[in-house]
Structure formats: structure tokens, C-alpha cells
Amino acid sequence: MAPAANHTFLDHITAYKDGQRRHENAFQAIARMILESSIEKVVVNGKTTYDFSLFRQGAKPVVGMYDEINSFVSYVKDAAEDGSSKEMAYVLVGEPGNGKTYFVEYLCACYREFLTRPENRRYTFRFRHLDRLGSYGRINAVESQTYEDPMVLAMNLAESRTDTQTFLQSQAGLDDAAIATLFSVYRPLGACSEYIWNDIRNHTGGDLKDMLDFVEVLPVPMSESLGTLTGKYPAKDKITSSAVDLLGEESIQRLLHINDTNNPYRFDLRRGALARVAGGGIHFCDELFKNKKDLIQVYLGVIQNRNIEIDGFKWPIDSLIIATSNNSEFNRFLAEKEEAPIVDRCRITYVSHNTNYKLQRHLTRYAIGSESRTTLTRESLHQDPNLNHAASVAAVLTRLPKSEKLTPIETLKLAAGEIAGEKSIKTLAEVIDTLNQEPDIVKRFGQKGLGQRNLGRSIQLLVENSETNEGRCMFAYDIFRALERIILDYVPEANDRAKYLEDLKIAKGLYRERIMTEMFNAYMDEPHAIRKDVMNYVNMIIGIDAENLGPDHMWKYKDPQTGELKALKIDTRYIHSVEERLGLKTEEQRESFRTSIRKIYGQKLSVDPDYDFMDNLELVKAVTDVRLKSDIAGAGSLVGALANRTNEENQKLYDRMIDTMLNKLQYCNTCAQKTIEYFCTQEDEN
């Protein structure tokens, strides 16, 4: 809680003058909170944008949503600078399960945390000793119903502005500049505060010092469960929802005490959700357009005028109003043309699904859960090291629209900031720009696909599967069956179903290539064996034309990752084998490919010295194939050796690989055996 001292009105004014307390509206406070955190420039889908570190903190930060966050920050900043945004609500529209509600709740949590700092704390005032007035029955104290700031009362002390300013100069020590700054954001008191303050004025004969004896300053409570400062109003059904839930209603209990029935304090505003956040808070309306029309009309008035109005009485409010809606409800609302004014008063942001499979890994981790999982018989449940990757790639592929310029795999890689052969990030940016011209929102980039909830359901299906429980392991390949079930059960449109099932086949092909790499690492008894071989190929083609290359083909170079001097033997046979696997037949094709690799190496290394070409799937696959197919004598291939374990040598190889997988690659017995078994089949080979 705030310190007990400095709770008289003049003490608060002094603390404000000394900079210990602030008088700012909700937009200014939220903009300051966001912009105080560090800001980085990032490139997303070929365009430079900003990343605000405030949203990337804690155990479960917001993942991705770069454009949406930039749009929100721009809106808040514009409103804080007295732009047109201050008369608008901010509405996030998108498919279910793409993080809209989570984003708002995260923002509210950050804001509550921000306001706990002493210099940011919100204060309000209470009128006491009302029993002296004689017309309030047993009501002795009345708190400002809309949690008005004491500085709002300071601007309305006397009936004339001149008298108020004179008093603030003489008694509180505010100079002309401070008074000019304060009155530049002048607003009147709410109806009941104004009425009670007038009663106090009449009782004291207008003596401001005596009047202030009736005022005490106190901190605004910051309880999430009470809905103060950050409050949520979820859409209800047509019968139980009412304007009372937002605005409040006449209180029978208060009428028993108040003599004057014209007193606006007879209305209990705290019964509604808006008054509780009216003192510089955030009002969150979940599924705004699911509300019935008369409630949306209430929102229209509140958004535009920033007032709570009942029976002609007005209470100015200071709130950021933020709402969410799914596409179907929003489109239905737009179809009813007479409701256009509310949309006109909203800043709409269309929230897309996450389309970066690397970032999706964080979201998939949320879906899998951080707690250690157990089987139905309470035994420890292992997680296949490839599970997260397989689920993330499959989910993201469903969110990528079809394009004539890019294949799904090229789009997947470019959206994650990776290399996609000859295709550049500019091509992806062009594809996104073209798609975003579509008037139908769901045809835009990333607007349709399997959301986070569907991914969560697929994990649930995987965990309840009898094979998972029997083997005590969440085997990665089983996630594809679970996702297929989800697509068939939860995707209503036939065209979408067909596309998602096709995307699932592509995801299986990518999983197969990952398993090839894993098998090579297991065979080499080295977790990063394939990475080393890929980098060997890259370093060889860089060193092949080096001037200091001796007759023994040994080349010395400085490793950019460690800074050490290393020696490498240039193996032209190995280089040619890799390039043959890549389908490079002529000398011109080989030289062109080598030049592109050298170019990428030069560009990437300046930004990321640890770059290892592992995102270049074609190159990784070629290197894996060369090593796997050439390294095993007698059996013809690793697949043959593992599949046919009748001789002792092959059994030893199998046992050694299982041992490596268990001890170095984080597999368990079940997923190690199943992965090798899958590797030995011909399934999903592209």
C-alpha cells in the first residue's frame, strides 16, 4: 500500500508540485509505461518495425504480434498527445485462439505492476464528516465514485476559476507555469462530487480552508478481482446483459439516507464496470460485437464523450477502452449498416496468427505446458525432442496462404527470416502486400489457420492416446495424427480442411528431413555432427580458391565464431558429392551455387557470427545423404543396417545409436526406437 503520510489535500498538491506525484490521464500513463522500456528495430516479413521490450518480459511474454503491438503503441501515443485517438476505442479483431485476449490481459497486468511504483500510484479523494451537513443520514463519508484525481478537485475548488488559481498560488505554492500546465487539461467534477462539494460550500460559507477539512486523499485500490483500474466486461446473453452492468443504477440503500432526491449520489456507479476504471484505468470489453444493440449504443456514447450519463447527470471518465472480437461476429455487425457509427468510433486492428515457426515454438511450449507431464497411471511422461518442432511447423503451415510466387516451404522459411534458395524476403513482402489488399479479411496473410486452441486440443489428444500412455512418451510423429483429427472435427469449411490436410503432408516431409539429420548425429555419436559437416562444406568452398592453399589441399582460416586459427583439408570429392545431391550437374551451376553460399555467408556473419546454414534444408539434406549413404560399408546404407539386425555388427551399431540418442540427444527408449523404426520406412519421403 501507499505510505500513510501526505494524505491531506494540500500535502498532495505539494507532492504534485515537487514531482513526487503525477497528474496524467490513462493514455499518457500507458504510453509512458511502454516507451520507458527499451525499443529495438527488427525486420519482420521484409519490413523494419519496432519491438517493445515491455511485451517480452516475464514467464509467458507476448509472442510475435509485431504489427499489432506497433499499431496499439501508435494509437496510445496519439491519444496521449491529444490526437483524435482519445475519442476512440481500440478493437482487436481476428480468428479465435490467436492471442487477442491474452495480449490485453498481459497489458493490464503490466499496467497494474507499473502503478504499484510509488511515483506512478493513482490517488483519489473522499468527502468526510458529511454527518455535519445534516442531509446524508448515516452516510458519513463518500468516496469519488469514478476515482477522480485530487488534481481534478483542485481545478474546481471555487466557483470561479480565478479564485481557484489564486488559492492554489497562495496556499499550495503553485507558480503560474504549474497552474497553466494543470488547467491545460481541465475537466469538471463528476455530478455527485460536484453536488456534495456544493453542499460543503454552502455549509462553510465558501471558506476554502474549512471546505478542505472535509476532504481526505487516499490511494486508488489496485485489486484485479475488484475490477479497479483494470476491469473486464465479457459479453453476456441478451436477457441477463443490461446497461446497469456498465453504468450503474439507482441505489435503494442510499435513498434511505439521502433527503434530497435530486442528489446524484443516489446512483451507485460502482455497480457498473466503467466507474471502477474511470480513474486512469483500462476497460476491457471481451467480444464487443456479441453484445446486444442497446449495450453497444451505450458504448458508443461512452467512447465518444468519455462520460457516464444517467438521467442527464454526467460523470467524466478517464479510461483506455480496449475490446476484442472474432471475425464472424464483426462481419455480421458490419452487415447491419445502421450500426456504422460505433465502428467509426473504433480503431480496428486485424490480428493475424503467428506465422514464424521459430516463434511458434514458444507458443507450442505454452500449449504443451511447463509442468512435468504424467501418464494416466501417474508415471513420468517423456517429451520427444522433435515434438515441439513438428507441432510448430504443422500449425504454421496451415496459416500460410497459397501463393503462385512461393511454395509453402519457401513461405515458411522466409517468414521465419531464413534463406529459401533463390527466393528473397522481398518476394514474401510482395506476396503479403498483394494479399493484404483483399477486402475479405480472412484471405489476408496469416488470418486463417489452426489457432492456439486447436493446437492445445491436438496436444490433449496426443496425451490421452493409449500408445502415449503405454510407451510413457509423447512421440513427435503422433502429433500429425492428432492434428488430422482436429482438422476433421473442428474445421467446418471443406476447402480449408483440404488445404490443412495438404499442409500436414508437407509438415511430415519436413519432419522426415529433420529425422534424417537426427539419425546422422546419432550415427556419428555427436549431437552437432551434421552442423559440423555442413560448415565443413561451406568452409571448403570458401577455401577452394584461396591463394595460400598448399599442394596438400590444407587451408588455414580464422574461425569467425571462436576467433581461433583452424586448418581444413579441402576434399573436392566431398564437395562434388554434395553438389551432385543438390542436382548441380554443370560447372556453371556449381559455381553459381557456391557464389550464393559465399554471399549468404558474408551477409549473415556480419549480423550473426553463430550462423550455421542449418536453415538451408536443401544443403543439410544433401550433406546428410552423402554422409549416410557413403559411410556404411557392407550394409549399403544406414537404413539397411538398422532394419536388418540379424548380424552382430548391425546390432552393435543399433545399440550404439540408441545409447547416443538416450544420453546425448534427449530421447527416451520409446521415442528412440520409434524414431529409428520410422527412419527405416519409406513414409513421407518428398
N, C-alpha and C positions, 0 to 999 in steps of 0.2 A: 504493500500500500504506500501511498504518498506520505511524506512527513506530516506530522500533526500540526506543526507550526505554520505561520503565514496563511491562516485561514480567514482573516478578516478581509473585508473588501479592499481597503486601502493598501494592505500588505500585498494583496495580489497585484494591484496596479503598480506598486513599487517593484515587485519581482518582474513584471512585464517590462517596465522601464529599464531595469538592469539587464535584461536579456535572459533572465533565468526561466521565464515562461513565455509562451508564444501565443499569438492570436492569428491563426491561419485557417483557411477553410479545408475541407476534406481533400479537394483536388491538390491544393498546394502541399499538404502533408504527404499524400501518397506519391506525388511527383518527386518531392524531396527524398522520401524513403528510397525510391527506385534509383534516382540519379546520384545518391550518395554512395551507392555500391559501385564497384568497378565495371567498366564497359569495354568490351572487346569488339574488334571488327572480325567478322567471319564471312566466308564465302559459302553460300547455300544455293545449290542448283544454278551455279554460274553467276550469281549476283551477290554483291557485297551488302551485308546487312550488319546490324548490331546485336550483340549478345549481352544481356544484363545479368550480372553475376547474382543478383538478389534471387533470381528464379532457379538458380543452380546449386542451392545450398541445402544442407540437411540430409537425412537418411533417404528421403524419397523426393528428390527435386523434380521440377517440371522438365520433361524430356522433349527436345525439339521445339516445335511451335514458334520458330523464329519470327516469321512474318506476323503471326497473330500477336505476339508479345510486342513487337515493334509498333504495330497498329495501336495497341492498347496504351503504350507509353506515350505515343504521339497524341492520342485523344486526351489523356490525363494532363499532359503538359500544356496542351492548347487551352483546356478548361482552367488550369491554374493561372494562365496568363490572360484570363478574361476573354477568351475566344468564344466562338459560337458553341463549342462542345459543352460548355457549362449548362446549357439548356437541353442537353440530350442525355439519353441513357445509352449504355454500351451493351450491345447484344451479340452474343456468340452463337452462331447458327452452324450446325453440322450434323453428321450422322451420329447415332448413339455409339458410345464407347470409344470416343476419340479424345477424351481428356478435358472437355469444356468445364464440367462441374469441378473436376479436380483442380484445374487452374484457378478458378475463383476461390475455392476453399483454401488453396495454398496462399493466395494473395491475402485473404482475410487473416490467416494465421500469422503471416509476416507483419501485417499491419498491427495486429494486437501486440506482437512482440516489440515492434517499433515504439508503440505508445507506452510501453512499460518503462522506457527510459525516462528519468525524472524531467529532463528538458523538453520532452515531447508530450508529457502527460496532459490529458484533457481535463478541464475543470468546468464546473457549473455552479449555480448558486441556489440557495434555499431561503425562503422568507420564513422568519421565526416570530415568536411572540404574537401570533395572529389572534390569540385569545383577547389581547388588549383592544382589538378593533371591534369586537362585540358581534360581528355578523357572520362568524365562521364556526359557531357552535363549539364542538370539542376538537375541531381541527386547529392544532397549534402551529404546525409547520407545513409549508408547501414547497416542494422542490419544483424547479423549472421542468415542465412536462416534456419539453423537447431538448433537455440538457443544453440550454443556451449557455454560451461562454460568458463569464463575468464582464468581458470587454463589450459585449452587446448591451448589457445593462449600463455600463459606463457611458456609452454613447446616447443613452436615453434617460439619464438621471433627472434632469429638469425638463420642464415643458418646452422651454426654448433651447435651441442648440447653443446660443451664445452663453447662456447661464451655465450650461453643462461644461462647455470648454473653459470658462472662467474658473469653475470649481476644480476641474482636473489640473489646471495650471497652478492654482494656489494651494490646494490641499494634497495633490498627488505628485506635484513637481514635474509634470509633463511639459516639454517645451513645444514651441509652435510646430516644429518639424514632426515630432512624435504625434501631435494631435492631428496634423494634416494627413499623416500616414494612416492613423486609426480611422478617421472619418472617411477616407477614400473607399473603405469597404463597409460603409454604414448600412445597417439594416434595422428595422424596427423590432421591438419585443413581440413575442407571441401574445395572442389575445388574453390568455389568463394571467400571464406575468404582468402585462400592461395594466390590466384591470386591478390586480392586487396592489401593484406599485402605486396606482392612483388612489386606492383606498388608504394606503400608508401615507401618501402625500397629504390627503385631506385630514387624516388623524393627527399628523405632526405639524400641520400648518405650513407645509412646504419647506421645512428646515432640512436641508440635505444631510447634515451631520446626524440629526435624530433619525432620519429615514434610513440611513446606512446601518443604524443599530439593529434594524430588522433583517439585515442581510448577512448570511454567512456563506463562505466559499468552500466547496468540497470537490474532491476528485470524482470524475465520472466512473462508475463501476465498469470493470472490463471483463465481465463474465461471459464466456462463449455460450453457456447454457441459458443465460438470461436474455440473450439476443441484443445486448447493449453494445454499441459501437460497430459490431459486425453481426448482422441479422439475416436470416434466410426465410423467404416465404415460398414454400413449394406449392405448385398448382394443385387445387383440390377439385372435387367433383362439383357439378353445377348446383347441387342442393345445399351442401354444407358451406360452400365458399360465400363470403359476404364482404362488403366494403368495410365492415367493422374490423375484420382481421387486419386491415391495412391502416385505417384512420382512427379507430377507437369509437366509443359510443357514450351516451349519457349514462352517468353512474347513479344508481338509486341510493347507494350509501352516502354519496356526497350531498345529494339533495336533502337528506335527512338533517344535515348540519347547516347548509347554506341558506340564509334567509332570502337573499336576493336571487330570484330565479333567472335574472339576466346575466348572472355571473358565469363567464365561460368556463370557470374551473369545474362546473358541473359535468363537463365532458371529460371522460377518462381516456386520454390519448395513448397512454402506455398499454392499453388493451390492444392497440394496433401495432403492427410491426415497424411502421415508419418512424414513429416518435422515438422509439428506443435507439435508433441510429441517427437521429436528427442532429446530434451534436458533433458533427465531423466524422460520421461513420460510413460504413459500406452497407447498402441494402442489396441483397442478392435475391433475385426472383428466378427460381428454377422453373424452366418450361413456361415462360411468359405467355406464349400464344395458346396454351392449353386452358387458360383462364376464360371464364365466360365474359361476354362483351361488356357488361356494365363495370366489371372489375378492371378491364383494360381501359375503359374510359376514365376510371379513377386514376390509373397510372398516367394517362395522357396529361391530366391536369397537374399531377404531382411533378412529372418530368419537366413540363414546360415552365410552370410557375415556381417550382420548388417551394410550394406551400401545402400545408394540410388545411383543407377548408371544410368546416362543418357549420351548417346553418348561418352562413355569412361571416362567421368568425375565421380568422386566418392565423396560422402558426408557421412562420418561415422555417424551412429546414435546410440543413447543410449536410448533404449526403451524396456519395457517389452511388448511382443506381446502375447495377450491372445485372444482366439477365442472360439466360441460355434458352435455346430452342432447338428441336430437331428439324431437319429439312422438311419432312412431310407436314408437320403442324404449321410451319412457317409458310409453305407454299399454299396450304389450304387457307390460311389467313389472308395471304396476298390476293387470292382468287375472289375474296369478298371485298370488292372495290371500295365500299363505303367506309372501310376501316383504314384507309390510306393515311390519315393524319398521325396515327401512332407510329407507323413505320417511318414517317417523315421526321419524327422526333427521336429516332434511334440511329446510332452509329452501328451499322451491321458489319460484322466480320465473319466471313465464312471459314470455319475451322476445318482443315483437312486432316486426314490420318497421317501418321508419321510414315515417311517413305524412305527413310535412311535405315538400312538393315543393321548398321553398326549401332545406331542409337536405339533401335528396336530391341537390342539385347538387354538394355536396362529395363525396358517396359516388360519384356518377357520374364525377366528376373522377378519383377513385381507380381506377374501372373503365377509364376511357379511358387513364389513365397519364399521368404527369407528363413523361416523356421525349418529345422531339420525334419524332413517328412518321415512318416512311418507307414507301414502296411496296415491292413485291417487287423492283423494279429499283433500289432504294436511292435513289430520288428523294424529295425532301421531300413529306410528306403533310399537306395543309391540313385544318383542322377548321372546319366550318361553324359560325358563331357561334350558330346556333339548335340545334345538335346536343344540347348538354347539357340544355337546357330541354326539348326534345322527348322525350328518353330519360327524364328525371326524372319528367315529368308522366305519361308512359305507364306507367312502373313503379309509381308511387304509386297511380294509379287502380286497378290490379289488386289493391292491398292494402286498398282501402276496401270494406267490406261493403255490400250493398244495404240501403236503408232506405226506409220509407214516408214518413218525415218530411222527408228531404233527398234532393235529386238528387245524382248522383255529383260534378257540378261544384261544387255548394254545399258538399258534404262536403270536397272537395279544397281549396277556398278557406278554409273555416273552420278546417280542420286546420293550415293554414299561417298562421293568425292574420289572415286578410284579411276584407274585407267581402263578404257574399254576399246582396245585395239586402235583403229584409225579414227573412231568417233570421238569428238571433243565435247567438252562441257557446254560449248556454245550451241551444239545441236540440241542438247537437252533443254537449254534455256529457250530456244526457238519453239520446241515442241510444247513446253509449258505455256509460253505466251499464246500460242495458237489455241490450245485447249481452254485457256482462261478467258477467251473471247466468247465461249459458249454461254448463251443465256440460261440454259438448263444447268443449274449449279452442280448436280451430281456427275456431269460429264467433264468437269474440270479436273485438273491434276490432283490426284490423291484424295478426291472427295468420296470415292466409293471403294468398298473392300471390306475384308474381315476386320472388325474393330477389336479393341482390347477385351471386351466382354466375351466375344466369340473365342478369342484365344484362351481366355480363362476357362471357358467351358471345355475346350479341347484338352487342356491340362487335367481338368476334373475327370474327363472320360478316360484319359491315359492312366490316372492314378487308380480309378475303380476297376480297370481291366484286370481279369483274373491272372493273365500272364505276368503283368507288372507285379502283382502281389506274390505270385508263386516264385518268380525269379528275384524278388526284392530289389528291382531296378527299373527305373523309368528309361526304357530303351528308346533311343532317338528315332529310329525308323517307325516306331509305333505311333508317333505324333501325326504322321501323314494319314494313317487310318482314322485317327480321332478327328482330324481336321476335315476329312472327307465326310464323316458322319455329320459334323456340324454344318457343312455346306449343304448337304442334302436335307437336313432337318430345319435349318434356320434361314436359308436364303430363298425367298419366295419367287423371285423372277427367274424364269428358265434361262434367259441369256446370261444373266450374272452367274448362275450355277455352272453353266457350261464353261464360261471363262475361268472361274475359280478352279474348277477341276483340271483344266488345261494348265493353269499356273502351278497346280500341285505336282503335275508331271515334271515340269521344268525344275521345281524345287527338289524333287527326288533325284534328277540328273545332277544337280549341284551338290547334293548330299553324297552321291556316288563319288564324285571327284574329290570331295573332302576326305572320304574314307580311303581312297587310293593314296592320298598324302599321308594319312594316319598309319596305314599299313607299311608304307615305306619307312616312316620314322620308327615304327616298331621293329621292322626287319633290321634296320641299321643300329638298333639299340641306342637311339639318340633322339630326344624329344624334338630337336630342331634340325634333323638331318636334311630334310627336303629344302629348308630355308638356306642351309649352307650350300647345297648343290646348286640352287637357283642363283645365289650370289656368286658362286664359282663361275657359272656360265657367263654372268654379266661382267665379272671382272676379267674373264678370259677374252671376251670380245672387245673390251676396252684396251687390254694389254697387247692384243694380237698385232697391232700396228705400231707398238711402242718402239722408239729409236734404241732404247737400252736393252732390247730383247736379245739375249745371247743365243749361240748355236744350240744350246741345250733346252731352248724354249723356256728358260726360267725368267720370270718378270718380277721385279721388286716394286712394291707400291705402298703408299701410306694409307692405312685403313681409316676412312673418314669417321667411322663410329668409335674407334678406340684411340686413333692417333698413332698407332704402332706401325712400324715398318714390317711388311709381310712379304713372303716370297711365294709365287704361284707358278706352277708348271702349266703352260698353255697346251692343252690337249685338243688338237684340231679334229681328231676323230670324234671326240665327245661333242664338240661344238657342232659338227656336221650332223651327228645323230639326232641331237636336239632339234636342229633346224629342219631335218627331214620329217620328224614327227609333227612339226608345225606346218608341213606341206610346202616348204620353200624349196623349190627344185632348182631354179637357175641362180647363177652368181648375183644377178641384179636384185632378185627378190631377197636373197640373203643379206646383201649389203644394205638394202633399203630397211629391212627389219632391224639390223644391227644399229643403223643410224638412229632409228626411232627409239630403241632401247637406251642408247647413249644420251639422246636428247632428254628422255624422261629422267634418266639418272641425274643429269645436270640440273634439271628444273626442281626435282623433288628434294635432292640432297641439300639445297640451299635453305629449304623450309624445314625439312625433317631429316636430320642426319641418320636416324634409325630406319629409314625407308628400306624395305627388303623385297619388293616386287611380288610379294605373296598374294597381292590382289590381282595380279595378271594371271588369270586362271589358265589361259592357253599355254603360257610359258611353264607354269607349275605342272600342268598335266603332261606336257612334253618331256620335262625333266624327269618326272615320276615314271612315265612309261619307259624311258630309256634305261633308267636305273633298275626298275623292277624286271623288265624283260631281258636285260643283259647280264644281271648279276648272279643268276642262279644256274649253275651248270647241272646237266643231267635231267632235272625235272622240267626243263623248258620254260617254266615261268613260276613265279611265286604262287599263283593261283593253283597250278598243278601240284606243287609241293605241299600246300596246305590242305588241298582237297583229298589228296591221296597219301594218307599217313600210315601205309602198310609197312614201309621200311623204317628202320631205326633213325636214319638221318633226317627224314622228313618229320618224324615225331619229335626229334630233338629241336628242330627249327620251330615247330609249332609251340612247344613248351617254352622255348626261349622268348618267342614273341609274346606269348601270354604273360610271361614273367615281366617283360618290359612294359607291357600295357598296364599291368597291375601296379607296378612300382614306380614307373616314370611318367605315365600318360593319364593317370587318374581314372582308369577303368576299374570295374569290379569284374568278378568271374563271369557273371551273366552277360553283361554288355560286351566284354572282351570276346567271349565265344560267339555271341550273336553277330558281332561286327565282322569277325573273320568268316563266319558262315555266309553272311551277306556278300562279303568281298568275293567269295568263291562262286557266287551265282552270276548269271548274265543280266540280272534285273537292272532296269533304269540306265542302261548304257546309252549315252547320247550318240 
